[in-house]
Each structure stands twice: as C-alpha cells, then as structure tokens.
Amino acid sequence: MEKLLQIHNMTKIFGEGTINEKTAISDLTLELSDGDFVTVIGNNGAGKSTMLNMIAGVYPVDCGTITVDGIDVTKLPEHKRAKYIGRVFQDPMNGTAADMQILENLALAKRRGNHRGLAFGVTKKEKEEYVEVLKSLDLGLETRLTSKVGLLSGGQRQAVTLLMATLKKPKILLLDEHTAALDPKTAKKVLDLTEKIVARDNLTTIMITHNMKDAINIGNRLIMMNEGKIIYDVSGEEKKNLTTADLLAKFKVTSGGEEFDNDRVLLSTEADE
C-alpha cells in the first residue's frame, strides 16, 4: 500500500547545549499508508504534540526526514506545507479567524495553498457548497453564514475548524486533542463528525487523544509514545481487542517499569470503568 507519510530518524532537541536541554523527539521513524487513521496516546511530555508540530513545519527538524505523498517536505516552512496538511488544535480559539464570518473562514480555507491575496469574491456555487457542508454538522450553522466565528460556542467553532481543515481534502489530517476542551456530549458529536469525514474522504489521519477508550475504538492503528519515541504500535484485530488495562500494562512493560502519569488519561480511564 502506498505510503502517504514517511518520517525517518527524526530528532528534535530544545535548548541544546543549555541546562534546560530537552530531547522532545528521539530518532523517531513512522510510516502511514494511504487511509491510515492513527490514534496517539502517551505521557505528558512524551512528544506527541511536538511530533505533529514537526510534521506541520512549526519546528525545524534537527535530524531526519519527513515525506508527504512522495514529496520531501523536511525543509519546507509551515505555510508551504499547508497545501498538504489540515490541522485542528485543542483550543477551539485556534484555527479560525474570530472576527470574520463563517462564510469568510470557509472561503479562506478553500483557498489554502493558492497563490492569491485576500481580496476574493465568494461565488454562488461556493456558497451553496458551504451551506451543504455546514448542514452535515447538524448544528444549524447553515443559516448563520454571516455570523462571526467568535460568537460561536466552543463545539460549534471546533466543528467549523474541522470543516476548514478538510475542505480541500488534505494529504494528512492532524488532530491535536481536538475534543479535549469540550464537554463530553459536544466532544462526542465532534468525534463522530471526525470519523464521518475521515471515512468519507479516506483521509490519512493522526489523532492525539487523552482518552484511551477513544484511542482503542477509533481508527485502524494505535501508537503509544514515551520520551520522544514510539514504544508500542498496534493495528487491526489486535487493536480492536485491546482494553484500557492492556494499554496501561503495555506502557509499564515497554517503558521499563515506568508508571503512566498523564492525569487526564487516567481520569478518562477511571470514567470508563
């Protein structure tokens, strides 16, 4: 199967040579096939978000290579990778322009990676397209095209951000705990919408989550990170048959006896029991 994402021997060290030196990513290698939906779990400071930031081009790579759909993007700046990558952040305030209308935000997303200024007109056909995609959210936003995004609730805004990130069908979709700031009911709605969009467009996706149950139930592959490395990689039937207890035990074994210390993960695990 074609490899959509190839990360080879990637390393990132912050504050190198200082007393605050921290190896965030250590010689990490990861390959995703076309259509893979990978969930990522790990301790606080395991390197999960740093990995996504490096794929997106937020941080330069100290060592190693990143290839997206056969294109070496290792040295490309963030704005030049935007044509290949869609991203949704944990904070619903990120990823949208609060003082612009829903319509304007979607139009900006539609033009991501294009060589043009912001002086654009939205065609009637475009507007009809946005109404249809907003209907799929089932949040009533299709009648609020001219509403400022800053006036939306956190869940509504995160749903719009998800639409914006996938409007141009990115090569890679990066989801950085994108439901963590939402209440459980809204989080489930955004998560269901995520699965629907990913399946519909066969998007190659990496989703960081603090919820072990979601990590097991969603996607076709799960990776566990610790100290900047992937310490567990499971897929298929083996993944489906996992329990949260299995994952906690696996972490202890693969991390050399270390206990899992991500409070939000442990709280979500207790809530699932």
Protein Blocks (a to p, Z undefined) as FASTA:
>chain_A
ZZfbdcehiacdehihiakbccfbghiacdddehiacdddddehilpmmmmmmmnomacc
fbdcddeehiafklpcfklmmmmpccddfblkgoiafkbcfklmmmmmmmgoiacdfbdc
ddfklmmmmmmmmmmnonopmmmmmpcfklpcfklmmmmmmmmmmmnopabdcdehkllm
pcfklmmmmmmmmmmmmmmnopacddddfbfklmmmgojbdcddeehiafbdcehjllmm
pcfklmmmmmmmmnoopacfbfklmmmmmmmZZ
